[in-house]
Amino acid sequence: MSEPVTALKNARYDAGIATISEVAPLGMITIRGDLDAPYVRKVTKKLTGVDRPEHGQCQFEGAAGVAWMSPDELLLFCPHPQVPEVLARLHAAFEDTHTTAVDVSGARAVFRVEGPHAREVLAKLAPVDLAPGQFTSGMFRRTRMGQVPAALWLREDGAFEVICFRSVAQYMFDLLSVAAQPGSEVGHFQTV
């Protein structure tokens, strides 16, 4: 079996007002179905250690987590090497139901945006209210950044993570890097 490789081979930009870094390969599995079904709640909790998140939220316990994507879709995160085992367990739990689980790990790229101006960098690119009182830890939004669909969430450590399709990873990295150029502070948010 070959080793997973990120889209941009761990690209990093740290010469500006925020640090942009590509996240190591993550296991990502899309679950589609009735999110209120007890078997969905039970298996996602067992596999990740967290309850199914509500609308616009994500929950993590270490490297495992679940994000609410839409009324009938969750995105489950796990360490990349565990994807085959997690997928097999999901398929077993969803047998004879109208629920699907699909490995999308290789189709996505994830970037971490951190530093005192991380909110500002993202606010330049996405039509999301990122004010500290409005966008708090555990919040998750699907949106557009520049010309591409993306999702973003705020981790407990104050860093944001951005997910996009792997095919537009270079565009997203360049977009984030330009928004983080030195001297590009707008000063809208209080910095920590």
C-alpha positions in Angstrom: 0.0 0.0 0.0 1.3 3.5 -0.9 1.7 6.2 1.6 -0.9 9.1 1.5 0.4 12.4 0.2 -1.1 15.8 0.7 -2.1 17.7 -2.4 0.7 20.3 -2.0 3.2 18.1 -0.1 2.8 20.0 3.2 2.9 23.5 1.8 3.5 26.3 4.3 3.4 30.1 4.3 4.6 31.9 7.4 5.9 35.2 6.2 2.7 37.2 6.7 0.1 38.1 9.3 -1.0 34.5 9.7 0.5 31.1 9.2 -1.0 28.9 6.5 -0.1 25.3 6.5 -1.4 22.2 4.8 -2.6 19.6 7.2 -1.2 16.1 7.0 -3.6 13.5 5.4 -6.8 13.2 7.3 -9.3 10.4 7.1 -12.6 11.9 5.9 -15.8 9.9 5.4 -19.1 11.3 4.2 -22.2 9.9 5.8 -25.5 10.5 4.1 -28.9 9.5 5.5 -31.3 10.2 8.4 -29.0 11.9 10.9 -31.5 11.5 13.7 -31.6 7.7 13.3 -30.4 6.1 16.5 -28.0 3.8 14.6 -26.3 6.8 13.0 -25.9 8.6 16.3 -24.7 5.4 18.1 -22.0 4.4 15.5 -20.6 7.9 15.0 -20.3 8.3 18.8 -18.6 4.9 19.1 -16.1 5.7 16.3 -15.3 9.2 17.3 -16.0 9.6 21.0 -18.3 12.6 20.3 -22.0 13.2 20.0 -23.4 14.0 16.6 -23.1 17.8 16.2 -26.0 20.1 15.6 -26.5 22.4 12.6 -23.4 24.5 11.9 -21.2 22.7 14.4 -18.4 20.2 14.6 -17.1 18.2 17.5 -13.6 16.6 18.0 -12.0 14.3 20.4 -8.3 14.3 19.6 -7.9 13.3 15.9 -11.5 12.0 15.5 -14.5 14.1 15.0 -17.8 14.8 13.2 -19.0 17.9 11.3 -22.5 18.8 10.3 -22.5 19.3 6.5 -26.3 19.5 5.7 -29.6 18.1 7.0 -28.7 14.7 5.7 -24.9 14.7 5.7 -22.1 14.4 8.2 -18.3 14.4 7.6 -16.5 12.0 9.9 -12.8 12.6 10.6 -10.4 10.0 11.7 -6.7 9.3 11.5 -5.9 8.4 7.8 -4.6 4.9 8.5 -7.9 4.0 10.2 -10.2 4.8 7.3 -10.6 1.2 6.0 -11.6 -0.1 9.5 -13.9 2.9 10.2 -15.5 2.5 6.8 -16.1 -1.2 7.3 -17.7 -0.6 10.7 -20.0 2.1 9.2 -21.0 -0.2 6.4 -21.8 -2.9 8.9 -23.9 -0.5 11.0 -25.7 0.9 8.0 -26.5 -2.5 6.4 -30.2 -2.7 5.3 -30.7 1.1 5.8 -30.8 4.0 3.4 -27.6 5.4 4.7 -24.2 5.6 2.9 -20.7 6.0 4.0 -18.0 7.0 1.4 -14.3 7.6 1.8 -13.6 11.1 0.5 -10.1 11.5 2.0 -8.3 11.6 -1.3 -10.6 14.1 -2.7 -10.1 16.9 -0.1 -7.3 19.2 1.0 -7.2 20.8 4.5 -5.3 24.0 5.5 -4.7 25.4 9.0 -4.8 29.2 9.4 -3.4 30.4 12.7 -2.0 33.4 14.4 -3.4 36.7 15.8 -4.8 37.7 12.4 -6.3 34.4 11.3 -9.9 35.7 11.6 -9.0 38.7 9.5 -7.4 36.6 6.7 -10.5 34.4 6.4 -12.9 37.3 6.7 -11.3 38.8 3.6 -12.2 35.7 1.6 -15.5 34.3 2.9 -19.0 35.8 3.5 -19.1 34.6 7.1 -19.5 36.6 10.2 -16.2 35.8 11.9 -16.4 38.2 14.8 -15.1 36.6 18.0 -18.6 36.7 19.6 -20.3 35.3 16.5 -17.9 32.5 15.4 -16.7 30.5 18.3 -14.9 27.2 18.9 -16.7 24.2 17.4 -18.6 26.3 14.8 -18.5 24.9 11.2 -19.6 26.7 8.0 -19.8 25.7 4.4 -19.2 28.7 2.2 -17.3 30.0 -0.8 -13.8 31.3 -0.6 -12.8 33.2 -3.6 -14.2 31.2 -6.5 -14.4 27.8 -4.8 -16.6 26.0 -2.3 -15.0 25.4 1.0 -15.8 24.8 4.7 -14.1 26.2 7.7 -14.2 25.6 11.4 -12.5 27.0 14.6 -10.5 24.5 16.6 -10.3 24.8 20.4 -6.7 26.1 20.2 -7.9 29.2 18.2 -6.7 28.0 14.8 -9.0 27.7 11.9 -9.1 24.8 9.5 -10.3 25.1 5.9 -11.3 22.2 3.7 -11.7 22.3 0.0 -11.6 19.9 -3.0 -8.1 18.6 -3.7 -8.3 19.8 -7.3 -8.3 23.4 -6.1 -5.7 23.0 -3.3 -3.1 25.2 -5.0 -5.7 27.9 -5.7 -6.8 27.8 -2.0 -3.3 27.9 -0.7 -2.5 30.9 -2.9 -5.7 32.7 -1.9 -5.0 32.2 1.8 -1.3 33.3 1.4 -2.2 36.5 -0.5 -4.8 37.4 2.1 -2.1 36.9 4.8 0.5 39.1 3.1 2.6 41.3 5.4 1.1 44.7 6.1 -2.4 43.6 4.9 -4.0 43.9 8.4 -7.4 45.7 8.3 -7.7 45.9 12.0 -11.4 45.0 12.2 -11.0 42.3 14.9 -9.2 42.7 18.2 -6.1 40.6 18.1 -5.2 38.3 21.0 
